[in-house]
Amino acid sequence: MTELFGRIKPQRALERAVLVHVDFYQQADREGLEEFRELVDSAGAEVCALITTRRDRPDAKYFVGRGKAAEIQEAVAAHQADVVIVNHALSPAQERNLEQLVQCRVLDRVGLILDIFAQRARSHEGKLQVELAQLRHMSTRLVRGWSHLERQKGGIGLRGPGETQLETDRRLLRERIKQLEKRIEKARKQRELGRRSRKKTDLPTITIVGYTNAGKSTLFNALTSAQVYAEDRLFATLDATLRRVHLPGAGPVIFADTVGFIRHIPHDLVAAFRSTLEETREADLLIHLVDAADPLREEKMADVEEVIREVGAEAVPQLMVMNKIDRLDPPVAPHIDWDASGRAKRVWLSAREGIGLDLLQQAVASHFKGRYHQVKVRLPMTAGKLRASLYSLGQVLDETFDEQGRPILTIRLTEAQYQRLHALNDMEILT
């Protein structure tokens, strides 16, 4: 019986967490409490207490006041908590002071997001990027909780001037960061090669961006029939995924799913995920996906716009897509809001229910109106290779044959493809 039960792996117990949230008077310093709960849930912690307070500015020593710091200490002792999670960015000194007071780990908002990213990264490049961001964050916090760091290394064969343990740790950290930066740069160059090859095909790239948990992966799967992991949690997707699809009215295009944005995104993450976020800057069109049922949607839309500016993609045309209309009260029917020039500026749909997707395709096609030339060409009987290459573009709309059996193709081409077609002598352009 003991052997039987010995084979069963016990489930990993959730870490017990005391949450700390400060409601600042200045709007720019505030963080959302509900979003904080969702982040903690995504990290997989069990909330045993929530301590809130209001302040004009952070306390220099503990971030919160001394009275609240004592209250946190009592909550940790009463609930035997494993970690204190603060819904704000702490300085290394504030984090260290709180740890010394409460005698358990203290994690700030940046560390919490990094932990979620570490759990969710799936691709090789994604794991490298997360580790780099974690090490950069850790490099300013090396001294916390270590009692041996100021001692010289000693013992047989190790006596002498040497370096302190802290200096050794810092040196090893710098070396690992350099290794990761080289490997990420290699991955970035590989991604750039893929991006160049896509540009040679003249296929437009449409990148889906938006606040985390807006439904980007659900929409991506609905448009491309992909199987990208999608869940009703923050940062369910980290790795950029690209799929080529044929879009009615626009022809073949490439859709890209990206990591979700969030308010006050850590700068280490922006730097580490630079190559992934380049998909946003290099896109031909951004689909800015918004959770229409979110009461804070206007604020989150502004946060996404800020990140778009931060990655240098503010000049890329945008199409606003209001998702989750099935959750609105009263409900809203799927529709398109058009601007004066006849281009779609906003689409209302539900990706999960699959309603309004045809309208989105129509709206995307309107953004590429005038980008394509529709021509009819006649090929000689011996132009089988050329005929196959035209079909590989995915733009052949119709094919018939004349009296001599020569193929006549109706094709849609981009401007660059159209110019190259005119340079060919082994076909006859009819229209």
HUGI-V769977 format. One record per residue. N is the residue number from 1. RES is the residue in one letter. PHI is phi in whole degrees, 0 to 359 (* if undefined). NEAR is the number of other C-alpha atoms within 12 Angstrom. D_FIRST is the distance of its C-alpha to the first C-alpha in Angstrom with 1 decimal. Layout:
n:N res:RES phi:PHI near:NEAR d_first:D_FIRST
n:N res:RES phi:PHI near:NEAR d_first:D_FIRST
This chain:
n:1 res:M phi:* near:7 d_first:0.0
n:2 res:T phi:297 near:7 d_first:3.8
n:3 res:E phi:295 near:7 d_first:5.4
n:4 res:L phi:297 near:8 d_first:5.1
n:5 res:F phi:288 near:9 d_first:6.4
n:6 res:G phi:293 near:9 d_first:8.4
n:7 res:R phi:279 near:9 d_first:10.3
n:8 res:I phi:277 near:10 d_first:11.5
n:9 res:K phi:279 near:9 d_first:14.8
n:10 res:P phi:293 near:8 d_first:16.0
n:11 res:Q phi:291 near:6 d_first:19.4
n:12 res:R phi:290 near:8 d_first:22.3
n:13 res:A phi:289 near:11 d_first:23.9
n:14 res:L phi:289 near:18 d_first:27.5
n:15 res:E phi:287 near:23 d_first:30.1
n:16 res:R phi:276 near:29 d_first:32.0
n:17 res:A phi:235 near:36 d_first:35.7
n:18 res:V phi:258 near:40 d_first:38.9
n:19 res:L phi:265 near:41 d_first:41.6
n:20 res:V phi:233 near:43 d_first:45.3
n:21 res:H phi:230 near:36 d_first:48.1
n:22 res:V phi:248 near:35 d_first:51.8
n:23 res:D phi:264 near:25 d_first:54.4
n:24 res:F phi:281 near:24 d_first:57.4
n:25 res:Y phi:287 near:15 d_first:60.9
n:26 res:Q phi:280 near:14 d_first:61.8
n:27 res:Q phi:300 near:14 d_first:60.5
n:28 res:A phi:295 near:15 d_first:60.0
n:29 res:D phi:268 near:21 d_first:57.6
n:30 res:R phi:282 near:26 d_first:55.4
n:31 res:E phi:235 near:31 d_first:51.9
n:32 res:G phi:285 near:26 d_first:50.4
n:33 res:L phi:289 near:25 d_first:47.8
n:34 res:E phi:294 near:18 d_first:46.2
n:35 res:E phi:296 near:27 d_first:46.0
n:36 res:F phi:300 near:32 d_first:44.4
n:37 res:R phi:299 near:31 d_first:41.6
n:38 res:E phi:293 near:27 d_first:41.1
n:39 res:L phi:298 near:38 d_first:40.9
n:40 res:V phi:296 near:40 d_first:38.3
n:41 res:D phi:296 near:27 d_first:36.3
n:42 res:S phi:295 near:31 d_first:36.7
n:43 res:A phi:284 near:32 d_first:35.5
n:44 res:G phi:87 near:24 d_first:32.2
n:45 res:A phi:257 near:29 d_first:32.8
n:46 res:E phi:260 near:27 d_first:32.2
n:47 res:V phi:280 near:31 d_first:35.6
n:48 res:C phi:249 near:27 d_first:35.6
n:49 res:A phi:195 near:29 d_first:39.4
n:50 res:L phi:233 near:30 d_first:42.6
n:51 res:I phi:244 near:30 d_first:45.7
n:52 res:T phi:240 near:24 d_first:49.0
n:53 res:T phi:202 near:28 d_first:52.5
n:54 res:R phi:240 near:21 d_first:56.0
n:55 res:R phi:214 near:20 d_first:58.0
n:56 res:D phi:276 near:18 d_first:61.2
n:57 res:R phi:209 near:20 d_first:59.9
n:58 res:P phi:294 near:26 d_first:56.8
n:59 res:D phi:284 near:24 d_first:56.8
n:60 res:A phi:295 near:17 d_first:57.4
n:61 res:K phi:270 near:21 d_first:54.7
n:62 res:Y phi:247 near:32 d_first:51.7
n:63 res:F phi:73 near:34 d_first:52.8
n:64 res:V phi:265 near:34 d_first:52.5
n:65 res:G phi:291 near:24 d_first:54.6
n:66 res:R phi:297 near:19 d_first:53.6
n:67 res:G phi:294 near:16 d_first:52.9
n:68 res:K phi:292 near:26 d_first:50.4
n:69 res:A phi:298 near:32 d_first:48.9
n:70 res:A phi:294 near:20 d_first:48.2
n:71 res:E phi:295 near:25 d_first:46.8
n:72 res:I phi:296 near:40 d_first:44.4
n:73 res:Q phi:301 near:34 d_first:43.4
n:74 res:E phi:294 near:21 d_first:42.7
n:75 res:A phi:295 near:29 d_first:40.6
n:76 res:V phi:297 near:34 d_first:38.4
n:77 res:A phi:292 near:23 d_first:37.9
n:78 res:A phi:292 near:17 d_first:37.3
n:79 res:H phi:260 near:21 d_first:34.7
n:80 res:Q phi:51 near:24 d_first:33.2
n:81 res:A phi:288 near:30 d_first:34.2
n:82 res:D phi:268 near:30 d_first:33.3
n:83 res:V phi:208 near:37 d_first:36.4
n:84 res:V phi:252 near:47 d_first:39.9
n:85 res:I phi:245 near:48 d_first:41.3
n:86 res:V phi:255 near:43 d_first:45.1
n:87 res:N phi:277 near:41 d_first:46.7
n:88 res:H phi:205 near:36 d_first:49.5
n:89 res:A phi:279 near:32 d_first:50.3
n:90 res:L phi:258 near:33 d_first:50.3
n:91 res:S phi:284 near:28 d_first:52.2
n:92 res:P phi:305 near:28 d_first:50.4
n:93 res:A phi:292 near:23 d_first:51.9
n:94 res:Q phi:297 near:28 d_first:50.9
n:95 res:E phi:297 near:41 d_first:47.3
n:96 res:R phi:293 near:29 d_first:47.2
n:97 res:N phi:296 near:29 d_first:48.9
n:98 res:L phi:295 near:40 d_first:46.5
n:99 res:E phi:296 near:33 d_first:43.5
n:100 res:Q phi:296 near:23 d_first:45.1
n:101 res:L phi:284 near:26 d_first:45.6
n:102 res:V phi:270 near:31 d_first:42.3
n:103 res:Q phi:60 near:25 d_first:40.2
n:104 res:C phi:204 near:29 d_first:38.0
n:105 res:R phi:295 near:30 d_first:38.5
n:106 res:V phi:238 near:42 d_first:41.4
n:107 res:L phi:235 near:37 d_first:41.8
n:108 res:D phi:266 near:36 d_first:45.0
n:109 res:R phi:298 near:38 d_first:45.7
n:110 res:V phi:296 near:36 d_first:46.3
n:111 res:G phi:298 near:39 d_first:43.1
n:112 res:L phi:295 near:40 d_first:41.2
n:113 res:I phi:296 near:45 d_first:42.8
n:114 res:L phi:297 near:38 d_first:42.1
n:115 res:D phi:295 near:31 d_first:38.4
n:116 res:I phi:296 near:31 d_first:38.3
n:117 res:F phi:298 near:37 d_first:40.3
n:118 res:A phi:297 near:31 d_first:37.8
n:119 res:Q phi:287 near:23 d_first:34.9
n:120 res:R phi:265 near:29 d_first:37.0
n:121 res:A phi:297 near:26 d_first:38.9
n:122 res:R phi:244 near:21 d_first:38.0
n:123 res:S phi:281 near:20 d_first:40.9
n:124 res:H phi:300 near:21 d_first:41.7
n:125 res:E phi:296 near:31 d_first:44.9
n:126 res:G phi:299 near:35 d_first:43.3
n:127 res:K phi:294 near:28 d_first:40.8
n:128 res:L phi:297 near:35 d_first:43.7
n:129 res:Q phi:296 near:41 d_first:45.8
n:130 res:V phi:292 near:40 d_first:43.1
n:131 res:E phi:298 near:34 d_first:42.4
n:132 res:L phi:298 near:38 d_first:46.2
n:133 res:A phi:297 near:36 d_first:46.6
n:134 res:Q phi:296 near:34 d_first:43.8
n:135 res:L phi:292 near:33 d_first:45.3
n:136 res:R phi:296 near:32 d_first:48.8
n:137 res:H phi:293 near:33 d_first:47.5
n:138 res:M phi:289 near:26 d_first:45.6
n:139 res:S phi:299 near:25 d_first:48.7
n:140 res:T phi:271 near:22 d_first:50.5
n:141 res:R phi:235 near:29 d_first:47.5
n:142 res:L phi:294 near:29 d_first:46.6
n:143 res:V phi:281 near:24 d_first:47.6
n:144 res:R phi:291 near:27 d_first:45.4
n:145 res:G phi:73 near:23 d_first:43.0
n:146 res:W phi:260 near:16 d_first:43.5
n:147 res:S phi:268 near:13 d_first:44.8
n:148 res:H phi:261 near:18 d_first:45.3
n:149 res:L phi:290 near:19 d_first:47.5
n:150 res:E phi:271 near:17 d_first:50.9
n:151 res:R phi:276 near:18 d_first:50.1
n:152 res:Q phi:285 near:18 d_first:51.6
n:153 res:K phi:291 near:20 d_first:49.3
n:154 res:G phi:221 near:15 d_first:49.7
n:155 res:G phi:102 near:10 d_first:48.4
n:156 res:I phi:299 near:7 d_first:49.5
n:157 res:G phi:81 near:9 d_first:51.2
n:158 res:L phi:237 near:12 d_first:50.9
n:159 res:R phi:285 near:13 d_first:53.6
n:160 res:G phi:128 near:12 d_first:56.7
n:161 res:P phi:300 near:11 d_first:57.7
n:162 res:G phi:54 near:17 d_first:54.8
n:163 res:E phi:234 near:19 d_first:53.5
n:164 res:T phi:290 near:22 d_first:51.5
n:165 res:Q phi:299 near:21 d_first:47.8
n:166 res:L phi:297 near:26 d_first:49.0
n:167 res:E phi:296 near:21 d_first:51.5
n:168 res:T phi:297 near:20 d_first:49.0
n:169 res:D phi:299 near:24 d_first:46.7
n:170 res:R phi:295 near:23 d_first:49.6
n:171 res:R phi:295 near:17 d_first:50.7
n:172 res:L phi:297 near:17 d_first:47.4
n:173 res:L phi:294 near:25 d_first:47.2
n:174 res:R phi:298 near:20 d_first:50.7
n:175 res:E phi:295 near:18 d_first:49.9
n:176 res:R phi:293 near:22 d_first:46.8
n:177 res:I phi:297 near:27 d_first:48.9
n:178 res:K phi:298 near:19 d_first:51.6
n:179 res:Q phi:299 near:19 d_first:49.1
n:180 res:L phi:295 near:29 d_first:47.7
n:181 res:E phi:298 near:28 d_first:51.3
n:182 res:K phi:293 near:19 d_first:52.2
n:183 res:R phi:291 near:24 d_first:49.3
n:184 res:I phi:291 near:30 d_first:49.9
n:185 res:E phi:296 near:24 d_first:53.6
n:186 res:K phi:296 near:18 d_first:52.8
n:187 res:A phi:295 near:26 d_first:50.7
n:188 res:R phi:295 near:28 d_first:53.6
n:189 res:K phi:294 near:19 d_first:56.0
n:190 res:Q phi:296 near:17 d_first:53.9
n:191 res:R phi:295 near:25 d_first:53.7
n:192 res:E phi:294 near:20 d_first:57.5
n:193 res:L phi:297 near:14 d_first:58.1
n:194 res:G phi:297 near:16 d_first:56.2
n:195 res:R phi:293 near:28 d_first:58.3
n:196 res:R phi:293 near:17 d_first:61.5
n:197 res:S phi:295 near:13 d_first:60.6
n:198 res:R phi:292 near:25 d_first:60.1
n:199 res:K phi:293 near:21 d_first:63.4
n:200 res:K phi:296 near:15 d_first:65.1
n:201 res:T phi:281 near:27 d_first:64.1
n:202 res:D phi:64 near:27 d_first:65.8
n:203 res:L phi:273 near:36 d_first:62.9
n:204 res:P phi:291 near:37 d_first:62.6
n:205 res:T phi:254 near:39 d_first:59.4
n:206 res:I phi:245 near:42 d_first:58.3
n:207 res:T phi:257 near:44 d_first:55.8
n:208 res:I phi:267 near:47 d_first:53.8
n:209 res:V phi:236 near:48 d_first:53.7
n:210 res:G phi:161 near:44 d_first:52.9
n:211 res:Y phi:295 near:45 d_first:51.0
n:212 res:T phi:302 near:41 d_first:47.2
n:213 res:N phi:73 near:38 d_first:45.6
n:214 res:A phi:279 near:46 d_first:48.9
n:215 res:G phi:107 near:46 d_first:47.4
n:216 res:K phi:297 near:49 d_first:48.6
n:217 res:S phi:292 near:45 d_first:45.8
n:218 res:T phi:297 near:33 d_first:45.9
n:219 res:L phi:295 near:46 d_first:49.6
n:220 res:F phi:301 near:39 d_first:49.2
n:221 res:N phi:296 near:27 d_first:46.8
n:222 res:A phi:293 near:30 d_first:49.1
n:223 res:L phi:278 near:37 d_first:52.1
n:224 res:T phi:243 near:28 d_first:50.7
n:225 res:S phi:59 near:18 d_first:47.8
n:226 res:A phi:277 near:21 d_first:45.6
n:227 res:Q phi:239 near:19 d_first:41.9
n:228 res:V phi:291 near:28 d_first:42.1
n:229 res:Y phi:300 near:26 d_first:39.2
n:230 res:A phi:226 near:30 d_first:40.5
n:231 res:E phi:212 near:21 d_first:38.9
n:232 res:D phi:280 near:21 d_first:40.4
n:233 res:R phi:217 near:27 d_first:39.7
n:234 res:L phi:290 near:37 d_first:42.0
n:235 res:F phi:56 near:40 d_first:42.2
n:236 res:A phi:292 near:36 d_first:40.0
n:237 res:T phi:237 near:39 d_first:42.1
n:238 res:L phi:243 near:39 d_first:43.3
n:239 res:D phi:270 near:34 d_first:44.4
n:240 res:A phi:293 near:36 d_first:47.8
n:241 res:T phi:234 near:33 d_first:47.7
n:242 res:L phi:237 near:33 d_first:50.8
n:243 res:R phi:220 near:29 d_first:51.5
n:244 res:R phi:266 near:27 d_first:54.8
n:245 res:V phi:225 near:28 d_first:55.8
n:246 res:H phi:264 near:25 d_first:59.0
n:247 res:L phi:260 near:31 d_first:60.3
n:248 res:P phi:304 near:24 d_first:62.9
n:249 res:G phi:88 near:26 d_first:66.3
n:250 res:A phi:233 near:34 d_first:65.2
n:251 res:G phi:83 near:34 d_first:63.9
n:252 res:P phi:290 near:34 d_first:61.1
n:253 res:V phi:222 near:36 d_first:59.7
n:254 res:I phi:245 near:34 d_first:56.7
n:255 res:F phi:262 near:41 d_first:54.4
n:256 res:A phi:235 near:41 d_first:52.5
n:257 res:D phi:260 near:46 d_first:49.6
n:258 res:T phi:234 near:45 d_first:49.4
n:259 res:V phi:294 near:44 d_first:47.4
n:260 res:G phi:288 near:43 d_first:48.2
n:261 res:F phi:269 near:41 d_first:50.6
n:262 res:I phi:208 near:36 d_first:50.2
n:263 res:R phi:298 near:33 d_first:52.6
n:264 res:H phi:54 near:29 d_first:53.3
n:265 res:I phi:300 near:33 d_first:51.3
n:266 res:P phi:301 near:29 d_first:50.7
n:267 res:H phi:296 near:24 d_first:53.3
n:268 res:D phi:298 near:25 d_first:50.8
n:269 res:L phi:289 near:39 d_first:49.2
n:270 res:V phi:300 near:31 d_first:52.6
n:271 res:A phi:292 near:25 d_first:53.4
n:272 res:A phi:290 near:38 d_first:50.1
n:273 res:F phi:265 near:39 d_first:50.1
n:274 res:R phi:302 near:35 d_first:53.8
n:275 res:S phi:293 near:34 d_first:53.4
n:276 res:T phi:290 near:41 d_first:51.3
n:277 res:L phi:288 near:38 d_first:53.8
n:278 res:E phi:297 near:30 d_first:56.6
n:279 res:E phi:300 near:41 d_first:55.7
n:280 res:T phi:288 near:45 d_first:57.1
n:281 res:R phi:290 near:32 d_first:60.3
n:282 res:E phi:269 near:30 d_first:61.0
n:283 res:A phi:287 near:36 d_first:60.5
n:284 res:D phi:272 near:31 d_first:63.4
n:285 res:L phi:207 near:35 d_first:62.1
n:286 res:L phi:256 near:38 d_first:59.6
n:287 res:I phi:266 near:44 d_first:57.9
n:288 res:H phi:273 near:45 d_first:57.3
n:289 res:L phi:272 near:43 d_first:54.6
n:290 res:V phi:233 near:43 d_first:54.5
n:291 res:D phi:283 near:37 d_first:52.3
n:292 res:A phi:295 near:36 d_first:55.1
n:293 res:A phi:272 near:25 d_first:53.1
n:294 res:D phi:282 near:25 d_first:52.4
n:295 res:P phi:297 near:16 d_first:54.7
n:296 res:L phi:257 near:21 d_first:55.0
n:297 res:R phi:297 near:25 d_first:55.8
n:298 res:E phi:296 near:17 d_first:59.3
n:299 res:E phi:294 near:22 d_first:57.9
n:300 res:K phi:290 near:32 d_first:55.2
n:301 res:M phi:299 near:30 d_first:57.9
n:302 res:A phi:294 near:21 d_first:59.9
n:303 res:D phi:295 near:28 d_first:56.9
n:304 res:V phi:295 near:37 d_first:56.4
n:305 res:E phi:300 near:33 d_first:60.1
n:306 res:E phi:295 near:22 d_first:59.9
n:307 res:V phi:293 near:33 d_first:57.2
n:308 res:I phi:301 near:37 d_first:59.2
n:309 res:R phi:294 near:18 d_first:62.2
n:310 res:E phi:295 near:24 d_first:60.1
n:311 res:V phi:267 near:29 d_first:59.0
n:312 res:G phi:79 near:20 d_first:62.6
n:313 res:A phi:248 near:26 d_first:62.2
n:314 res:E phi:291 near:22 d_first:64.6
n:315 res:A phi:275 near:18 d_first:67.2
n:316 res:V phi:285 near:27 d_first:64.8
n:317 res:P phi:302 near:26 d_first:65.7
n:318 res:Q phi:237 near:33 d_first:63.2
n:319 res:L phi:237 near:37 d_first:62.3
n:320 res:M phi:280 near:33 d_first:60.7
n:321 res:V phi:236 near:41 d_first:58.1
n:322 res:M phi:268 near:44 d_first:57.0
n:323 res:N phi:265 near:43 d_first:53.4
n:324 res:K phi:64 near:35 d_first:51.4
n:325 res:I phi:292 near:31 d_first:54.5
n:326 res:D phi:290 near:24 d_first:52.3
n:327 res:R phi:262 near:21 d_first:51.2
n:328 res:L phi:284 near:20 d_first:54.7
n:329 res:D phi:226 near:13 d_first:56.3
n:330 res:P phi:287 near:9 d_first:58.7
n:331 res:P phi:295 near:15 d_first:57.5
n:332 res:V phi:241 near:22 d_first:59.6
n:333 res:A phi:285 near:21 d_first:60.4
n:334 res:P phi:297 near:28 d_first:59.9
n:335 res:H phi:199 near:26 d_first:63.2
n:336 res:I phi:243 near:29 d_first:64.9
n:337 res:D phi:263 near:23 d_first:67.2
n:338 res:W phi:258 near:21 d_first:70.1
n:339 res:D phi:266 near:15 d_first:72.4
n:340 res:A phi:294 near:8 d_first:76.2
n:341 res:S phi:272 near:11 d_first:76.0
n:342 res:G phi:87 near:17 d_first:73.8
n:343 res:R phi:256 near:25 d_first:70.6
n:344 res:A phi:288 near:30 d_first:67.3
n:345 res:K phi:246 near:30 d_first:66.4
n:346 res:R phi:206 near:32 d_first:63.5
n:347 res:V phi:237 near:39 d_first:61.2
n:348 res:W phi:249 near:38 d_first:59.1
n:349 res:L phi:203 near:40 d_first:56.0
n:350 res:S phi:227 near:37 d_first:52.3
n:351 res:A phi:292 near:37 d_first:50.2
n:352 res:R phi:294 near:27 d_first:47.1
n:353 res:E phi:273 near:18 d_first:49.0
n:354 res:G phi:73 near:24 d_first:51.2
n:355 res:I phi:254 near:26 d_first:54.5
n:356 res:G phi:90 near:31 d_first:57.4
n:357 res:L phi:293 near:32 d_first:56.2
n:358 res:D phi:295 near:24 d_first:59.3
n:359 res:L phi:292 near:32 d_first:61.4
n:360 res:L phi:296 near:41 d_first:59.7
n:361 res:Q phi:300 near:36 d_first:60.5
n:362 res:Q phi:296 near:29 d_first:64.1
n:363 res:A phi:292 near:36 d_first:64.3
n:364 res:V phi:296 near:44 d_first:63.0
n:365 res:A phi:300 near:29 d_first:65.5
n:366 res:S phi:296 near:29 d_first:68.3
n:367 res:H phi:286 near:32 d_first:67.6
n:368 res:F phi:254 near:33 d_first:68.3
n:369 res:K phi:295 near:21 d_first:71.4
n:370 res:G phi:88 near:16 d_first:74.2
n:371 res:R phi:281 near:23 d_first:71.8
n:372 res:Y phi:247 near:27 d_first:72.1
n:373 res:H phi:247 near:26 d_first:74.9
n:374 res:Q phi:255 near:28 d_first:74.9
n:375 res:V phi:228 near:28 d_first:77.0
n:376 res:K phi:242 near:28 d_first:77.9
n:377 res:V phi:233 near:36 d_first:78.3
n:378 res:R phi:246 near:31 d_first:79.4
n:379 res:L phi:256 near:32 d_first:78.0
n:380 res:P phi:290 near:23 d_first:79.7
n:381 res:M phi:299 near:19 d_first:78.3
n:382 res:T phi:269 near:15 d_first:77.2
n:383 res:A phi:265 near:21 d_first:75.2
n:384 res:G phi:296 near:16 d_first:71.8
n:385 res:K phi:293 near:14 d_first:70.1
n:386 res:L phi:295 near:23 d_first:71.7
n:387 res:R phi:299 near:28 d_first:70.6
n:388 res:A phi:295 near:17 d_first:67.0
n:389 res:S phi:292 near:17 d_first:67.2
n:390 res:L phi:294 near:32 d_first:68.5
n:391 res:Y phi:292 near:21 d_first:65.7
n:392 res:S phi:294 near:14 d_first:63.2
n:393 res:L phi:290 near:27 d_first:64.5
n:394 res:G phi:74 near:28 d_first:63.1
n:395 res:Q phi:242 near:37 d_first:66.5
n:396 res:V phi:284 near:28 d_first:68.2
n:397 res:L phi:269 near:25 d_first:69.2
n:398 res:D phi:199 near:20 d_first:71.1
n:399 res:E phi:219 near:22 d_first:72.4
n:400 res:T phi:228 near:19 d_first:75.4
n:401 res:F phi:226 near:18 d_first:77.8
n:402 res:D phi:275 near:15 d_first:81.6
n:403 res:E phi:297 near:10 d_first:84.0
n:404 res:Q phi:273 near:12 d_first:83.5
n:405 res:G phi:83 near:14 d_first:79.7
n:406 res:R phi:280 near:21 d_first:79.2
n:407 res:P phi:290 near:28 d_first:76.2
n:408 res:I phi:243 near:30 d_first:77.0
n:409 res:L phi:249 near:31 d_first:74.2
n:410 res:T phi:260 near:27 d_first:74.0
n:411 res:I phi:231 near:33 d_first:71.8
n:412 res:R phi:248 near:32 d_first:70.9
n:413 res:L phi:230 near:35 d_first:71.1
n:414 res:T phi:286 near:31 d_first:70.8
n:415 res:E phi:301 near:22 d_first:73.9
n:416 res:A phi:295 near:19 d_first:73.0
n:417 res:Q phi:295 near:27 d_first:72.1
n:418 res:Y phi:297 near:24 d_first:75.4
n:419 res:Q phi:293 near:14 d_first:77.4
n:420 res:R phi:293 near:15 d_first:75.8
n:421 res:L phi:297 near:27 d_first:76.5
n:422 res:H phi:294 near:20 d_first:80.2
n:423 res:A phi:280 near:13 d_first:80.2
n:424 res:L phi:276 near:16 d_first:79.3
n:425 res:N phi:253 near:15 d_first:82.2
n:426 res:D phi:263 near:19 d_first:80.4
n:427 res:M phi:209 near:25 d_first:80.1
n:428 res:E phi:248 near:21 d_first:82.5
n:429 res:I phi:272 near:22 d_first:81.7
n:430 res:L phi:272 near:15 d_first:83.1
n:431 res:T phi:223 near:15 d_first:82.4
